[in-house]
Amino acid sequence: METIFNYFETIPSHHRALIILGGLTLFWIIEGIMPLIGFKYKKWKHAIPNIFFTITTILVNMPLAFLFLKASDWAVANKFGIINWLPEMPLWLYALSGLLLLDGIGAYLPHIIEHKVKPLWMVHLVHHSDHYVDTTTANRHHPLESLIRYVFTLFGIIMVGSPIALVLLYQALSVAATQFNHANIKLPKRVDDWISYIIVSPDMHKVHHHYKLPYTDSNYGNIFSVWDRLFGTYMKLDTNKIIYGVDVFPDEKENSNIVDLLKQPFQKYRKPTSVDENLD
């Protein structure tokens, strides 16, 4: 564990880029071998806007990364944050506790807020308006959302009191986990179910991308599934019944065009509808 900490404390930027590219490549290949849904789409064409938003996410985060370091160093130096108030523990338990807390405060909580606050939902809509959820959807975030998520992550670092090595380890795991749980892959049902008791599995997260409430407002987890199970936001839905996208923004052409997606947060808010149990 100490070796891992030392590595992530000084992880080179190109290694972080390789993690993103490596994950995309791996799950892209697996999707082709064992797809959950046999999409009738041009995979590369679909990927273009999603990769564009992956690049904008990187461009937003890179120049601001020094604030993560500053916040982390300040919290550790001043023994501020939940993890610094806990009793002394083995390094592996310290790391696991920090990762869980970063996931809960820096990802799960902000995700709920994005769904409940109308202006933030309109920004987050870019992520949900993908009609063909696959591994490239993982980082499909409007630049404004990348900035909003950055602020929430910064808040999480301070509240948790996480050292920078743990922050960067969490980010690497987060990238891999989201690429995995968005991937259009079919796992044996029992395997997926067992995985979902620990981390967010592909079938679990696909429920979150169903086009209607209440499923859209469920399964908010990023890496760990414990937060959804603990706070009652966990839901199940047969993957055969899942329809991707957002019911009140159904235009597939607009939802796959970069210019329209950049303008999407500034559209007029439309109230989501709920599932008619007789039809869904």
C-alpha positions in Angstrom: 0.0 0.0 0.0 2.9 2.3 0.8 4.3 1.7 -2.7 1.0 2.7 -4.3 0.8 5.8 -2.2 4.3 6.8 -3.2 3.5 6.3 -6.9 0.3 8.3 -6.9 1.9 11.1 -4.9 4.1 11.9 -7.9 2.2 10.2 -10.7 3.2 11.8 -14.1 0.5 13.5 -16.1 1.1 11.1 -19.1 0.4 8.2 -16.8 -2.9 9.7 -15.9 -3.7 10.2 -19.6 -2.8 6.5 -20.2 -5.2 5.4 -17.6 -8.1 7.2 -19.4 -7.0 6.0 -22.8 -6.3 2.5 -21.6 -9.7 2.1 -19.9 -11.5 3.4 -23.0 -9.6 1.1 -25.3 -10.1 -2.0 -23.0 -13.8 -1.5 -22.5 -14.4 -0.5 -26.1 -12.9 -3.9 -27.1 -14.9 -5.8 -24.5 -18.1 -4.1 -25.7 -17.5 -5.5 -29.1 -17.1 -9.0 -27.8 -19.9 -9.2 -25.3 -22.4 -6.4 -25.8 -25.4 -5.9 -23.5 -27.4 -4.3 -26.3 -26.8 -4.8 -30.0 -26.9 -1.1 -30.9 -27.6 -0.3 -34.5 -25.3 2.7 -34.6 -22.0 3.8 -36.0 -19.8 3.4 -33.0 -17.1 5.8 -34.1 -19.6 8.5 -35.1 -21.4 8.1 -31.7 -18.0 8.4 -29.9 -17.0 11.7 -31.4 -19.0 14.1 -29.2 -18.3 11.9 -26.1 -14.6 12.0 -26.8 -14.8 15.8 -27.4 -16.3 16.2 -23.9 -13.7 13.9 -22.4 -11.1 16.3 -23.8 -12.8 19.4 -22.5 -13.1 17.7 -19.1 -9.3 17.2 -19.1 -8.7 20.8 -20.3 -10.9 22.2 -17.5 -9.2 20.1 -14.8 -5.5 20.4 -15.8 -5.0 24.2 -15.1 -6.9 23.9 -11.8 -5.2 20.8 -10.5 -2.8 22.8 -8.3 -5.8 23.7 -6.1 -6.3 20.0 -5.3 -2.7 19.9 -4.1 -3.1 23.2 -2.1 -6.3 22.0 -0.5 -4.9 18.6 0.4 -1.7 20.0 1.8 -3.6 22.5 3.9 -6.0 19.8 5.3 -3.1 17.4 6.2 -0.9 20.1 7.7 -3.8 21.4 9.9 -5.2 17.9 10.6 -8.5 19.0 9.2 -11.1 16.6 7.8 -12.9 13.5 8.8 -10.1 11.1 8.0 -7.7 13.1 10.2 -10.2 13.0 13.1 -10.4 9.2 13.1 -8.3 7.0 15.4 -4.9 5.8 14.0 -5.4 2.8 11.7 -3.4 0.5 9.3 -2.6 2.2 6.0 -4.9 -0.1 4.0 -7.8 0.8 6.2 -6.9 4.5 6.1 -6.8 4.3 2.3 -10.1 2.5 2.0 -11.8 4.9 4.5 -10.5 7.9 2.5 -11.7 6.4 -0.8 -15.1 5.7 0.5 -15.4 9.2 2.0 -14.2 10.9 -1.2 -16.7 8.9 -3.2 -19.5 9.8 -0.9 -18.8 13.5 -0.3 -17.1 14.3 -3.5 -19.2 12.3 -6.0 -22.4 10.7 -4.7 -23.7 13.8 -2.8 -22.9 16.2 -5.7 -24.6 13.8 -8.2 -27.8 13.9 -6.2 -27.6 17.7 -6.0 -27.2 17.9 -9.8 -30.4 16.0 -10.2 -32.4 18.0 -7.7 -31.3 21.6 -8.5 -32.9 22.6 -11.9 -30.0 24.7 -13.3 -27.5 22.0 -12.4 -29.8 19.3 -13.9 -29.8 21.2 -17.2 -26.0 21.2 -17.2 -25.9 17.5 -16.2 -28.4 16.7 -18.9 -25.6 16.5 -21.5 -24.5 13.3 -19.8 -28.0 11.8 -19.7 -29.0 12.7 -23.2 -26.9 9.9 -24.8 -29.2 7.5 -26.6 -26.5 4.8 -26.8 -24.8 4.5 -23.4 -21.4 2.9 -23.8 -17.9 3.3 -22.3 -17.4 6.6 -24.1 -20.5 8.0 -22.2 -18.5 7.9 -18.9 -16.8 11.3 -19.5 -19.6 12.9 -21.5 -19.9 16.1 -19.4 -20.5 19.7 -20.5 -17.5 21.9 -19.7 -19.7 23.7 -17.1 -20.4 20.4 -15.4 -16.6 19.6 -15.4 -16.1 22.9 -13.5 -19.0 22.2 -11.1 -17.7 18.7 -10.4 -14.3 20.2 -9.8 -15.6 22.5 -7.1 -17.5 19.6 -5.5 -14.3 17.5 -5.6 -12.3 20.3 -4.0 -14.9 20.5 -1.2 -14.7 16.8 -0.8 -10.9 16.8 -0.4 -11.1 19.5 2.3 -14.0 17.8 4.2 -12.3 14.4 4.0 -8.8 15.8 4.7 -7.3 13.6 2.1 -3.6 13.6 1.2 -2.9 14.2 -2.5 -1.8 10.6 -3.1 -5.2 9.4 -2.0 -6.9 12.1 -4.2 -5.0 11.0 -7.3 -5.6 7.3 -6.5 -9.3 8.0 -6.2 -9.4 9.9 -9.5 -7.7 7.0 -11.3 -10.1 4.5 -9.8 -13.0 6.8 -10.6 -12.1 7.0 -14.3 -11.7 3.2 -14.5 -14.9 2.5 -12.6 -17.1 4.9 -14.6 -15.8 3.6 -17.9 -16.6 0.1 -16.6 -20.1 0.8 -15.3 -21.1 2.8 -18.4 -19.7 0.1 -20.8 -22.2 -1.7 -23.0 -21.1 -5.1 -21.7 -23.1 -8.1 -20.7 -21.9 -9.9 -17.5 -23.5 -13.1 -16.2 -26.4 -11.8 -14.1 -25.2 -13.4 -10.9 -21.7 -11.9 -11.4 -23.2 -8.4 -11.9 -25.4 -8.8 -8.9 -22.5 -9.8 -6.7 -20.3 -7.0 -8.0 -23.1 -4.5 -7.2 -22.8 -5.2 -3.5 -19.3 -3.6 -3.5 -19.0 -1.4 -6.5 -21.3 0.1 -9.1 -21.8 -2.6 -11.7 -22.8 -2.1 -15.3 -26.4 -3.3 -14.9 -26.8 -1.2 -11.7 -25.7 2.0 -13.4 -27.7 1.4 -16.6 -30.8 1.8 -14.4 -29.7 5.4 -13.7 -29.7 6.1 -17.5 -33.3 5.0 -18.0 -35.2 7.8 -19.7 -37.9 8.3 -17.0 -38.3 8.9 -13.3 -38.0 7.4 -10.7 -35.1 5.4 -12.3 -33.2 8.5 -13.4 -33.1 9.5 -9.8 -31.5 6.3 -8.5 -28.2 4.5 -8.4 -26.1 7.7 -8.1 -23.0 5.9 -7.0 -19.7 6.5 -8.7 -17.3 3.8 -7.5 -18.9 2.2 -4.4 -22.5 1.0 -4.3 -22.7 1.3 -0.5 -24.0 4.9 -0.6 -27.0 4.0 -2.7 -27.8 1.1 -0.5 -27.3 3.1 2.7 -29.4 6.1 1.7 -32.2 4.2 -0.1 -31.4 5.4 -3.6 -30.7 1.9 -4.9 -33.2 0.6 -7.5 -33.3 -2.4 -9.9 -34.8 -2.6 -13.4 -34.6 -5.4 -15.9 -32.0 -4.3 -18.5 -34.4 -5.4 -21.3 -36.7 -2.6 -20.2 -34.2 0.2 -20.1 -34.5 3.0 -22.6 -31.6 5.5 -22.7 -31.9 9.2 -23.0 -34.2 11.7 -21.3 -37.9 11.6 -22.0 -38.4 15.4 -22.3 -35.4 15.9 -24.5 -35.9 13.2 -27.1 -34.3 14.7 -30.2 -31.5 12.1 -31.0 -30.0 14.4 -33.7 -29.6 17.3 -31.3 -28.4 15.0 -28.5 -25.5 13.8 -30.7 -24.4 17.2 -32.1 -21.5 18.9 -30.3 -22.8 22.5 -30.9 -26.3 21.6 -29.7 -24.9 19.8 -26.7 -22.9 22.9 -25.8 -26.1 24.9 -25.9 -28.2 22.3 -24.1 -27.9 23.7 -20.5 -29.4 27.0 -21.7 -32.6 25.5 -23.0 -35.9 26.0 -21.2 -36.4 23.6 -18.4 -38.9 20.8 -19.0 -40.3 18.9 -16.1 -39.5 15.2 -16.3 -42.3 12.6 -16.3 -42.6 9.5 -14.3 -42.9 5.9 -15.5 -46.4 4.6 -16.2 -46.2 1.3 -14.4 -48.6 -0.2 -16.9 -46.4 0.6 -19.8 -42.9 0.2 -18.5 
